């Protein structure tokens, strides 16, 4: 089973390779990506690292959370799944049924 970690407070200069290099001593990584703005291409200051092994991911969180990477103190935590809403866009309008 794999586990994805969220890495926040990244330096603008940190790239995918630097992120992978910082986390790889803690276990096998299947993906390391710094998220960039789609319009400017500039880093958004956070990224994700996916470990092949859950225990290695947990050890990386313990070892790296609050440490320095490229001059910034990073925040490392287990990534939370983003909830997808099945509801359509909110419309407004008359709700009905109020007895008018």
C-alpha positions in Angstrom: 0.0 0.0 0.0 1.3 3.5 -0.8 0.8 6.6 1.3 0.9 10.2 0.0 2.3 13.0 2.1 1.5 16.7 1.9 4.6 19.0 2.0 3.9 22.7 2.7 5.8 25.9 3.1 8.2 25.0 0.3 10.7 27.5 -1.1 9.8 28.9 -4.5 13.1 27.4 -5.7 12.3 23.8 -4.6 11.6 21.5 -7.6 10.5 17.9 -8.0 14.1 16.6 -7.9 15.0 18.4 -4.7 11.8 17.2 -3.0 12.5 13.6 -4.0 16.1 14.0 -2.8 15.0 15.2 0.6 12.6 12.4 1.2 14.3 9.4 -0.5 16.6 8.6 2.4 13.4 7.5 4.3 12.1 5.0 1.8 11.1 4.2 -1.8 9.2 7.0 -3.5 6.9 6.5 -6.4 6.2 10.2 -7.0 7.5 13.6 -5.8 5.8 16.6 -7.3 5.8 20.3 -6.5 2.5 21.9 -7.5 2.8 24.9 -9.8 0.4 27.6 -10.8 -1.2 26.7 -14.2 -1.0 30.3 -15.4 2.5 31.3 -14.3 4.2 28.0 -13.9 5.6 29.2 -10.6 5.6 27.0 -7.6 2.5 27.3 -5.3 4.7 26.5 -2.3 3.5 23.0 -1.6 3.8 19.5 -3.1 3.2 15.8 -2.5 5.5 12.8 -2.0 4.1 9.3 -2.4 5.9 6.5 -0.6 5.5 2.8 -1.6 5.5 1.8 2.1 3.2 3.3 4.8 5.8 2.8 7.5 8.4 4.7 5.5 6.0 7.5 5.0 5.2 7.7 8.7 8.9 7.8 9.5 9.4 10.6 7.0 6.7 12.7 8.6 8.3 12.2 12.0 11.8 12.9 10.7 11.1 15.9 8.3 8.1 17.8 9.7 9.5 21.2 11.0 12.9 20.8 9.3 14.7 23.1 6.9 14.5 22.5 3.1 16.1 25.1 0.8 15.9 27.7 3.5 12.3 27.2 4.6 10.9 25.3 7.5 8.6 22.7 5.9 5.4 21.2 7.1 4.9 17.5 6.4 1.7 15.5 7.1 -0.3 12.7 5.6 -2.3 14.0 2.7 -6.1 14.1 3.1 -8.3 12.9 0.3 -10.0 15.8 -1.4 -13.8 15.4 -1.2 -15.6 15.7 -4.4 -19.1 17.1 -4.4 -21.8 15.5 -6.4 -24.0 18.5 -6.1 -24.4 20.8 -9.0 -23.6 24.5 -8.7 -25.9 26.3 -6.3 -28.7 28.0 -8.1 -30.6 30.1 -5.7 -34.1 31.0 -6.8 -37.4 30.4 -5.0 -37.3 27.5 -2.6 -41.1 26.9 -2.6 -43.2 25.2 0.1 -43.3 28.1 2.5 -47.1 28.5 2.4 -47.3 31.8 0.5 
